[in-house]
Amino acid sequence: MPREWIIAPRNHDDLVTQLLVNRGIPPEEREYFLSPDWEKGTYSPFLFAQMQQAVDAMFFAMEHGDAIVIHGDYDADGVSGVALLFGALKDIAEQMKYVLNVEVFLPDRERDGYGVAMHTVDRFIAEEKKLLVTIDCGIAYGLELDHAHDAGIVTIVCDHHQLGEHFPNHAIVLHPSSPGETYPNRSLCGTGVAFKFASALICEARKRGADFVNGYEKWMLDLVAIATVTDVMPLTGENRVLEHFGLKVLNKTRRPGIRAILAASGTELGGVDTQAIGFRIGPRLNAAGRLSRARLAFDAIAATSIGEAEAAATILERLNRERQNIFRASYKQAEGIARNMLSANQVLVVTSDDWLPGIVGLIAGKLVGDFGCPAFVLTRVDGRYVGSGRTAGGLHLVEAMDACGDVFLKKGGHPQACGLTIQTLDQVDLFRKRVNEFAKGIFGDVGVVQTLMIDAVVAPSAMTLDLLESLEACAPFGEGNRSPVFAVRGETVMTVETMGTTASHLRLTVLDEEGVARKFVGFGLGNRAKEFSVGTRVDIAYEPGINVWNGRREVQCKIVDIQKHI
């Protein structure tokens, strides 16, 4: 679907200044933005209204040898948060000479579904667990956690998802947006909340005589950096500071498992940025929960030996390749279904009896990218339809689902991404009708208008390695601080070719008005090669980057969008 380009007016010759203006950073904040400060830019974990209660409950359990269970989610955020807290408890127990009795529980996507299942709580009750900590889940499962409370289990919720119909009133809640919460950063991911909890526990351990060096908790920031990007949290405010320092830690991580995952993906330490997290680390961690067991990803992160780490990373690499193959075949089917319903719907609701539950979110995300409208993708599991949604045009997915009435067995998530379960195909059809009625009330008859924000018109010949390195001062890039996008207009196509074993990528050579040739690469745009021929004049929106090959560094221009010049 064509996108409307919005090109920012060029007010500054210096591109770094131009980027800061485009992102609304006032002059008095620019130095702080370009050089994040840990002391000034992060908040005390004890600003959480119930943090001291959570710390006291955890120390009581550890001191008495109580059975503790850490319940996570099966995605990269949930697994990273569980690994972070598990590691912190081990370190505290070692320092304090506690006998730690802790179990990690990561749900099975098909058997348990998202969140805290009642049968899981029953199992914890039968096993006489005394303390339950939920990471990246729990806030929408008040009935289940109340059931745990009634059986004598103390519960701590570390979550950031939308609140559900039943609030866990008997739990100790660490959630940036829970009622009455005082913590200033409302945009922490689940692992970010777990990091704050772990930091508070380490602070308390110091008060009780543990010999943790100052700044010890910063070594956990590698997992915060991974989760903040994979869960698409805004890289602004405190999150920007956490990501900035988290990337520093990630590039010298002490975790053998993360090192092994990076090696398997062809990523060198020292060169890990948010793109490497999003396209290399995240997919491998998520592949475990999508195709097998999330525990495999936890085992990789938590590995303590090189042998364990390499074995776990090898499994994740295999699962990720398998996931890629399954996704390609499934998406081909989904794309055909979506094209047939697009004219009558502003929101796509696509179903199948055959797709794996672990890839429906990926299918939804690709549909959004290709068609420019919100998408829900569901597949049949044990007679029910289980799915995921991804947004476009600012549609708040949780509000959209809430407006559809009682058609769900389960629902929850974020404004941008969600999960849902519907009992019958008739109810799926009813959901499709209602969610499109809701969307029409938001978008009107025009539908979703996809826009592309462009920072400036800049000839690729002006993109030097020195300039790109200066632009890196604005990193880390991601949600809320997008990568710089520039445009060229009226370039003449010299060559057109596809790349990759499946011809899925596009490569163009274009000639600018000054006679300078430049190659552009469009990942995933191979199907558009037929639109352009030698001599065609084009407008290209692109992201500049540095490509390293055989030790040689050169500028690479990645196509974000391409249109015929008018």
C-alpha positions in Angstrom: 0.0 0.0 0.0 1.5 3.4 -1.0 2.6 5.5 1.9 2.3 9.3 2.3 5.7 10.8 2.7 6.0 13.7 5.2 9.4 15.3 4.7 10.6 17.6 7.5 11.7 21.1 6.5 15.5 21.4 6.3 16.3 24.1 8.9 19.9 23.1 9.7 23.0 22.1 7.7 24.1 19.9 10.6 22.2 16.7 10.3 22.5 15.8 14.0 20.9 19.1 14.9 18.2 18.4 12.2 17.4 15.0 13.7 17.1 16.5 17.2 14.7 19.2 16.0 12.7 16.6 14.1 12.3 14.5 17.3 11.2 17.5 19.3 14.3 17.6 21.6 14.6 21.2 22.9 18.0 22.9 23.0 18.3 22.6 26.8 17.9 18.8 26.6 20.2 18.0 23.7 23.4 17.4 25.6 21.6 15.1 27.9 19.9 13.3 25.0 23.3 12.8 23.2 25.1 11.8 26.4 22.7 9.8 28.7 23.6 10.1 32.4 22.9 7.1 34.7 22.5 9.0 37.9 20.3 11.7 36.4 18.4 9.6 34.0 17.2 6.6 36.1 14.8 6.3 39.0 15.1 4.5 42.3 13.3 1.2 42.3 11.8 2.2 45.6 9.6 4.7 43.9 7.4 1.8 43.1 4.6 2.1 45.6 4.8 -1.5 46.8 8.5 -2.2 46.2 9.4 -2.4 49.9 6.6 -4.9 50.4 7.9 -7.0 47.5 11.4 -6.9 48.9 10.3 -7.9 52.4 8.2 -10.8 51.0 11.1 -12.1 49.0 13.6 -11.9 51.8 11.2 -13.6 54.2 10.8 -16.5 51.7 14.5 -16.8 51.2 15.4 -16.6 54.9 12.9 -19.4 55.7 13.8 -21.6 52.7 10.2 -21.3 51.3 9.4 -22.8 47.9 9.5 -19.9 45.4 8.4 -20.1 41.8 9.1 -17.5 39.1 6.4 -17.6 36.4 7.3 -15.9 33.1 5.9 -15.5 29.6 7.2 -17.4 26.6 8.5 -14.5 24.6 11.9 -12.8 24.8 10.7 -10.2 27.4 9.3 -12.8 29.7 12.2 -15.2 29.4 14.8 -12.5 29.8 13.0 -11.1 32.9 12.8 -14.6 34.5 16.5 -15.2 33.8 17.4 -11.8 35.3 15.5 -12.3 38.5 16.6 -16.0 38.8 20.3 -14.9 38.5 19.8 -12.1 41.0 18.3 -14.5 43.6 21.1 -16.9 43.1 23.7 -14.2 43.7 21.9 -12.9 46.8 21.5 -16.4 48.2 25.2 -17.1 47.7 26.2 -13.8 49.5 23.7 -14.3 52.3 24.3 -18.0 52.8 20.6 -18.8 52.1 19.5 -22.2 50.8 17.6 -21.1 47.8 14.5 -23.1 46.9 13.3 -21.6 43.6 11.7 -23.0 40.4 11.4 -21.3 37.0 8.1 -21.9 35.2 7.6 -20.9 31.6 4.2 -21.8 30.1 3.6 -23.8 27.0 2.0 -21.7 24.3 -0.5 -24.4 23.2 -1.1 -26.2 26.5 -1.1 -23.2 28.9 -1.7 -20.2 26.7 -0.7 -16.7 27.6 -0.7 -15.6 31.2 -1.4 -17.4 34.4 -3.6 -20.5 34.0 -5.8 -21.8 36.7 -4.5 -25.3 36.3 -0.9 -23.9 36.8 -1.9 -22.3 40.0 -3.5 -25.6 41.2 -0.2 -27.2 40.5 1.7 -24.7 42.6 -0.8 -25.2 45.4 -0.3 -29.0 45.3 3.5 -28.5 45.3 3.1 -26.2 48.4 4.8 -23.2 46.8 4.8 -20.2 49.2 5.8 -17.3 47.0 4.9 -16.8 43.3 6.5 -14.0 41.3 5.1 -13.3 37.8 7.2 -11.7 35.2 5.7 -10.0 32.1 2.3 -11.5 33.0 -0.2 -11.6 35.8 -1.8 -8.2 35.9 -4.9 -9.4 33.9 -5.3 -12.7 35.9 -6.8 -11.5 39.2 -9.1 -14.6 39.6 -6.1 -17.0 39.2 -3.9 -15.0 41.6 -6.7 -14.6 44.1 -7.1 -18.3 44.1 -3.3 -18.6 44.9 -3.8 -16.1 47.7 -6.7 -18.1 49.2 -4.4 -21.2 49.2 -1.7 -19.3 51.2 0.6 -18.3 48.3 2.1 -14.8 48.5 2.2 -13.3 45.0 4.3 -10.5 43.5 3.3 -9.3 40.0 6.1 -7.7 37.8 4.2 -6.8 34.7 3.5 -4.0 32.2 0.5 -5.2 30.2 -2.9 -3.7 30.0 -5.0 -4.2 33.1 -7.7 -6.8 32.8 -11.3 -7.2 34.0 -10.1 -8.7 37.4 -7.3 -6.9 39.2 -5.1 -9.0 41.5 -6.2 -7.2 44.7 -4.3 -9.6 47.0 -1.0 -9.4 45.2 1.9 -7.1 45.7 1.9 -5.3 42.4 4.9 -3.8 40.6 3.3 -2.4 37.4 4.1 1.1 36.0 0.4 1.8 35.3 -1.4 0.1 38.1 -3.9 2.2 40.1 -2.1 4.5 42.5 1.3 3.7 41.2 3.9 6.4 41.7 6.8 5.2 39.6 7.6 7.9 37.0 8.4 5.7 34.0 5.2 4.2 32.6 6.9 2.5 29.7 9.1 -0.2 31.3 9.0 -3.6 29.7 8.5 -6.7 31.9 12.2 -7.3 32.2 12.6 -3.6 33.1 10.2 -4.1 36.0 12.1 -7.3 37.0 15.4 -5.3 36.8 14.0 -2.7 39.2 12.9 -5.5 41.6 16.3 -7.2 41.4 18.0 -3.8 42.0 15.9 -3.2 45.1 16.7 -6.8 46.3 20.4 -6.2 45.9 20.1 -2.8 47.7 18.4 -4.6 50.6 21.0 -7.3 50.6 23.7 -4.7 51.0 21.9 -3.3 54.0 21.9 -6.8 55.5 25.6 -7.3 55.0 26.0 -8.6 51.5 29.2 -7.5 49.7 27.9 -6.4 46.3 30.1 -3.8 44.7 28.6 -0.5 43.7 26.9 -0.7 40.3 26.8 -4.5 40.5 23.2 -4.6 39.2 24.3 -2.9 35.9 25.6 -6.2 34.7 21.9 -7.3 34.4 21.2 -4.5 31.8 22.1 -6.7 28.8 18.8 -8.5 29.3 16.9 -5.2 29.8 18.4 -4.0 26.5 17.2 -7.1 24.7 13.7 -7.1 26.2 13.1 -3.3 25.7 13.8 -3.7 22.0 12.0 -7.0 21.4 8.9 -5.8 23.2 9.0 -2.5 21.2 9.1 -0.2 24.2 9.7 3.5 23.5 13.4 4.5 23.7 12.8 7.7 25.4 13.3 9.0 29.0 14.5 6.4 31.4 14.2 3.6 28.8 16.7 5.5 26.6 19.2 5.5 29.5 18.6 1.8 30.3 19.1 0.9 26.6 22.2 3.1 26.2 23.9 1.4 29.1 22.4 -1.9 28.4 24.0 -2.0 25.0 27.3 -1.3 26.6 26.9 -4.3 28.8 25.5 -6.4 26.0 28.6 -5.8 24.0 30.8 -7.2 26.7 28.2 -9.6 28.2 29.4 -12.1 30.7 26.7 -14.6 29.7 28.1 -17.5 27.7 24.6 -18.2 26.3 24.2 -14.7 24.8 27.8 -14.9 23.5 26.9 -18.2 21.8 23.7 -16.8 20.3 25.6 -13.8 18.9 28.3 -16.1 17.4 25.7 -18.4 15.8 24.0 -15.4 14.2 27.2 -14.0 12.8 27.2 -11.0 15.2 30.4 -9.8 16.8 30.6 -8.4 20.3 31.3 -4.7 20.0 28.9 -4.4 17.1 25.6 -5.2 18.8 23.0 -2.5 18.4 19.2 -2.3 18.5 18.9 -3.7 15.0 21.0 -6.7 16.0 18.7 -7.3 18.9 15.6 -7.0 16.8 16.7 -9.1 13.9 19.2 -11.6 15.4 18.9 -12.1 19.1 15.2 -11.6 19.6 14.0 -14.0 16.8 16.3 -16.8 18.2 15.0 -16.4 21.8 11.4 -16.2 20.5 11.8 -19.2 18.3 11.9 -21.5 21.4 8.4 -20.4 22.6 7.0 -20.3 19.1 8.0 -23.8 17.9 9.0 -25.7 21.1 9.5 -24.8 24.7 10.4 -21.3 26.0 12.6 -23.1 28.6 15.1 -23.7 25.8 15.6 -19.9 25.6 15.9 -19.6 29.3 18.5 -22.5 29.4 20.5 -20.5 26.8 20.5 -17.3 28.7 21.1 -18.9 32.1 23.9 -21.3 30.9 27.0 -21.1 33.1 29.4 -23.1 30.9 30.5 -22.6 27.3 29.5 -26.2 26.5 25.9 -25.7 27.8 25.7 -22.3 26.1 26.8 -23.6 22.7 24.5 -26.6 22.8 21.5 -24.3 23.7 22.4 -21.8 21.0 22.6 -24.5 18.4 19.1 -25.6 19.3 17.8 -22.0 19.0 19.5 -21.6 15.7 17.9 -24.7 14.3 14.5 -23.6 15.6 14.9 -20.2 14.1 15.6 -21.6 10.7 12.7 -23.9 11.0 10.5 -21.0 12.0 11.6 -19.0 9.0 10.6 -21.9 6.6 7.3 -22.5 8.3 6.5 -18.7 8.3 7.2 -18.3 4.6 4.8 -21.1 3.6 2.1 -19.9 6.0 2.4 -16.2 5.1 1.8 -17.0 1.4 -1.6 -18.5 2.4 -2.4 -15.6 4.7 -1.5 -13.0 2.1 -3.9 -14.5 -0.4 -6.7 -14.5 2.2 -6.0 -10.9 3.2 -6.0 -9.6 -0.4 -9.5 -11.1 -0.9 -11.0 -9.4 2.1 -9.1 -6.1 2.0 -11.6 -4.1 0.0 -14.4 -4.7 2.5 -12.3 -4.3 5.7 -10.2 -1.7 7.4 -9.0 -4.3 9.9 -7.8 -7.7 8.7 -9.0 -10.7 10.6 -7.5 -13.8 9.0 -8.0 -17.4 10.1 -6.7 -20.9 9.3 -7.0 -24.4 10.8 -3.4 -25.2 9.9 -1.0 -22.4 11.1 1.2 -22.9 14.1 0.1 -20.8 17.1 3.7 -19.6 17.5 3.9 -17.8 14.2 0.5 -16.0 14.0 2.0 -12.9 15.6 4.7 -12.8 12.9 2.0 -13.2 10.2 0.0 -10.4 11.6 3.1 -8.1 11.7 3.9 -8.9 8.1 0.3 -8.2 7.0 0.5 -4.8 8.7 3.7 -4.1 6.9 2.4 -5.2 3.5 -1.2 -3.9 3.6 -0.8 -0.9 6.0 -3.8 -1.8 8.2 -4.3 -3.5 11.6 -4.3 -7.3 11.5 -5.5 -10.1 13.7 -4.4 -13.7 12.7 -5.9 -16.7 14.3 -5.4 -20.5 14.0 -7.4 -23.4 15.3 -6.0 -25.1 18.4 -8.1 -27.9 20.2 -11.3 -26.6 18.6 -10.7 -23.0 19.5 -9.2 -20.1 17.6 -6.0 -18.6 19.1 -4.4 -15.6 17.7 -2.4 -12.4 17.8 -3.0 -8.8 16.7 -0.7 -6.0 15.5 -1.7 -2.4 15.0 -1.4 0.3 12.4 -2.6 3.9 12.2 -2.6 4.2 16.0 -5.5 1.8 16.6 -5.5 0.8 20.3 -5.9 -3.0 20.1 -7.0 -3.6 23.6 -9.6 -0.9 23.4 -10.7 -2.3 20.0 -11.2 -5.8 21.5 -13.0 -4.4 24.6 -15.4 -2.7 22.2 -16.3 -6.1 20.6 -18.3 -7.5 23.5 -18.3 -11.0 24.8 -16.8 -13.0 22.0 -13.5 -13.9 23.7 -12.4 -16.7 25.9 -9.2 -14.7 26.6 -7.7 -11.4 25.5 -5.0 -9.1 26.6 -1.8 -7.3 25.7 -0.6 -3.9 24.6 -2.1 -1.1 22.5 0.3 -2.2 19.7 0.2 -6.0 20.1 -2.2 -8.4 21.7 -3.3 -12.0 22.1 -6.8 -13.4 21.9 -8.7 -16.7 22.0 -12.2 -17.2 20.5 -14.3 -20.3 20.8 -15.9 -20.7 17.3 -15.5 -19.6 13.7 -18.9 -17.9 13.9 -17.6 -15.8 16.8 -14.5 -15.0 14.8 -16.8 -13.6 12.1 -18.7 -11.6 14.6 -15.4 -10.2 16.0 -14.3 -9.3 12.4 -17.6 -7.4 12.0 -17.4 -5.6 15.3 -13.7 -4.7 15.2 -14.2 -3.2 11.7 -17.2 -1.1 13.0 -15.0 0.1 15.8 -12.2 1.0 13.4 -14.5 2.9 11.1 -15.5 5.0 14.1 -11.7 5.8 14.4 -10.6 6.2 10.8 -13.9 7.1 9.1 -14.5 6.0 5.5 -11.0 6.8 4.4 -9.4 4.0 6.4 -5.9 3.9 7.7 -3.5 6.3 6.1 0.1 5.1 6.3 2.6 7.9 6.6 6.4 7.8 6.4 8.3 10.5 8.3 11.5 11.6 6.5 14.1 13.6 8.2 15.6 15.4 5.1 16.3 15.1 1.4 20.0 14.1 1.3 21.9 12.7 -1.6 23.5 9.3 -0.8 26.8 10.7 -2.1 26.8 12.9 1.0 26.6 9.9 3.3 30.1 9.3 4.4 31.4 7.0 7.1 32.3 10.1 9.2 28.7 11.5 8.8 27.2 8.2 9.8 29.3 7.9 12.9 28.2 11.4 13.9 24.5 10.4 13.5 25.2 7.5 15.8 25.2 10.0 18.7 21.4 10.0 18.4 21.3 6.2 19.0 19.9 3.9 20.4 17.2 3.9 17.7 13.9 2.2 18.0 10.3 2.9 19.1 10.0 6.6 20.0 13.4 7.4 18.5 13.2 6.0 15.0 16.3 5.4 12.8 17.0 8.4 10.6 15.3 8.2 7.2 16.4 10.4 4.3 15.1 10.7 0.8 16.3 11.2 -2.8 14.1 12.3 -5.6 14.2 11.8 -9.3 17.1 9.4 -9.4 17.6 7.3 -12.6 17.7 3.5 -12.3 20.8 2.0 -13.9 20.4 -1.6 -12.8 17.7 -3.7 -11.2 18.2 -7.2 -9.7 17.0 -9.5 -6.9 19.1 -11.1 -4.2 18.8 -14.2 -2.0 18.0 -17.8 -2.7 14.3 -17.0 -2.9 14.9 -13.7 -4.8 13.2 -11.9 -1.8 15.5 -8.9 -1.7 15.9 -6.0 -4.2 19.1 -4.3 -5.3 19.1 -1.1 -7.4 21.9 1.1 -8.7 20.7 4.6 -9.3 22.4 7.7 -10.8 21.9 11.1 -9.2 21.8 14.4 -10.9 25.5 14.9 -10.4 26.3 11.6 -12.1 27.2 9.7 -8.9 26.1 6.1 -8.8 24.9 4.5 -5.6 23.6 1.0 -4.7 20.4 0.6 -2.7 19.3 -2.6 -1.0 15.6 -3.3 -0.2 15.3 -6.3 2.1 12.0 -8.1 1.5 11.2 -6.0 -1.5 12.3 -8.5 -4.2 8.7 -8.8 -5.4 8.8 -5.1 -6.5 11.7 -5.6 -8.9 9.3 -5.8 -11.9 8.0 -2.3 -11.2 11.3 -0.7 -12.2 13.4 -0.9 -15.3 16.6 0.8 -16.5 15.9 4.4 -17.1 13.0 4.7 -14.7 13.1 7.7 -12.4 12.4 7.0 -8.8 12.0 8.6 -5.4 13.7 6.5 -2.6 13.3 6.8 1.1 16.3 5.1 2.8 18.1 4.4 6.0 21.9 4.8 5.8 24.1 2.3 7.6 27.5 0.8 7.7 28.1 -2.6 6.1 31.1 -4.6 7.2 32.4 -7.3 4.8 35.7 -9.0 5.0 37.0 -6.3 7.3 35.9 -3.5 4.9 33.5 -0.8 6.1 31.3 1.0 3.6 28.1 3.0 3.5 24.9 0.9 2.8 21.6 2.6 1.9 18.6 0.4 2.8 15.4 1.1 1.0 12.5 2.0 3.3 10.1 2.9 0.5 10.4 3.5 -3.2 8.0 5.2 -5.6 8.1 6.2 -9.3 9.0 9.8 -9.6 6.2 12.1 -10.7 
